[in-house]
């Protein structure tokens, strides 16, 4: 399986970090990966790399939406 970096859209050939977990028992939603910090192969498309990672972390940590029963 080829891992694609969420920051630069390039294949990750070395170490990778999980940027966001897929949270899928069936495996339908795969984890999202990024190059390790400081990896020279990663050329970020924008200067706001941390913004994406913080947003993905917030989604991963948010409680699941459940319908209101009243």
N, C-alpha and C positions, 0 to 999 in steps of 0.2 A: 504494500500500500504506500503510495506516495503522499507525503504530508505537504500541504501547501501553506505557506506563511500568510496569516491574515493581515500582516502589515505591508508586505511587499509583493504578494502574489507569486512568489517564486518557490520552487521545490526546496524542501529542507533536507539536506544530505547529512548533516551532523546532528548535534543535540537540539532538541526542541522542548518548548514549554507548552503546557496546556493553557491556552488563552481562555477557553470556555468549555465546560463539559456538556456533552450532548444530552445527558440525563434521559436516556432511552433504553428501556429493558430489552427491546427487540434489536437495538443497534441501528434503527432507522435514521436517527440523528447522530451523526458522528461528532466527536470532540473537535474543537477548533484549535489549531496549533500556531505558534509563532517561533521565530528563531530565538535562540538564547540571547540574553542581553549582551550587547557588544560584539555580536557575530558580524564579521566584516562582509559576509555574503548578503546580509539584509540591508537593502537600500530602501528605506521607508518612503512611501509615496507622498506623505505629507509630514509636516512637523508636529502633528498632534497624535503621535503613537499612543501616548498614555491615555488619551481620551477614549479611544476604542476599548482598551483593556479595562478601564474603570466602568464603562457602560456594560460590557459583557459580564464583569464581576457582579454588578448590581442586579442584572437579570438573573444570574445564576443563584444569587443569595435571596432573591425575593420569594416570599411565600407563594404557594400555588393559588391560583384563582379558583375559588369554590363557589358554586351557586348558593344564594341565600335561601334558607329554608325558614319560612315563617308562617 
